[in-house]
Amino acid sequence: MTLWPGIVNIFDMNTLEKSLNKIAETILHLDEASLTSLWDKYKHQVEHFSHSAEWEKAVIIFSIINGVRVKNSVFNENLLKKSSSKKPESPSESPKAKPYLKLVK
């Protein structure tokens, strides 16, 4: 029995996606401070092109480090936005509270 090319590609894509998910899971457990300490090293390697597998790996590692930094930056920014938007309302600002009225004669 022969499989259609579309079915094989779907299987390959599922396997690829599973592999990428495993890689992402591993990267999420890495410490940003430790990664940042390696940033200069890999930046230097990327800036000095060489036609080698080591240079290609350095580009991937440098991209991963930058990806983690961007992810953490976006995460922290959104966390701050959420915490600042959840400030407790004063009774006069709350729509459920009775309005503050003062009797004037």
Buried (B, 14 or more C-beta within 10 A) or exposed (E): EEEEEEEEEEEEEEEEEEEEEEEEEEBEEEEEEEBEEEBEEBBEBBEEEEEEEEEEEBBEBBEBBBEBBEEEEEEEEEEEEEEEEEEEEEEEEEEEEEEEEEEEE
